[in-house]
Amino acid sequence: MRQSVKRQFLKSRKIREHRVLGYFGEAFDRRQLWHVTRFSVARAFAVGIFSAYLPVPFEMIIAAVLAYIVRANLPISVMLIWISNPFTWAIVWGPPYLLGAMILDEPSVPVSMLTREWIQDHYSAMFLGCVLVGAAMAIAAYFTVLLLWRMDVVKHWEQRRKLRMKREESVKTGGSE
């Protein structure tokens, strides 16, 4: 699992050499930002999903800063921002808006009727709902990644154990594989 994820990323050296990203220099040199471990990936999913739910511009910068702070995998954190895009904004931000409107006791409209103008007029409800739902989704994503990673490790342990038993059995019977 780790190797397939690692192959998808740019190397930190290439980012330092990039004409725009190179300005961040040493910040991108932290090794923890590039490691693919169970915890760095789980933190990256939490950071990326939380940031994707924020109804603010420049979510990628927020995700990068949060990844730096919590030592999450930077590429995964930033890539997950693209969950929220112009095609999915009503799905991603609609239910949180309704939650925020309910908490703040503001009038709401059905998600299918939401317009940018309505959201701008009721931004506090949108922001509150997005922070709450984003935090809940981030927590769920963190523990889901930990669980799935653990299940993958256990599966590989079992495969190795079965292979080892098969080899031992082959040695006992005097046969070859």
HELIX and SHEET records of a PDB file:
HELIX    1   1 ARG A    2  LYS A    6  1                                   5    
HELIX    2   2 SER A   12  GLU A   17  1                                   6    
HELIX    3   3 LEU A   21  ASP A   29  5                                   9    
HELIX    4   4 ARG A   31  LEU A   33  5                                   3    
HELIX    5   5 ARG A   38  TYR A   53  1                                  16    
HELIX    6   6 GLU A   59  VAL A   70  1                                  12    
HELIX    7   7 LEU A   74  MET A   79  1                                   6    
HELIX    8   8 LEU A   80  ILE A   83  5                                   4    
HELIX    9   9 TRP A   89  ILE A  103  1                                  15    
HELIX   10  10 VAL A  111  MET A  113  5                                   3    
HELIX   11  11 ARG A  116  ASP A  121  1                                   6    
HELIX   12  12 TYR A  123  THR A  173  1                                  51    
END                                                                             
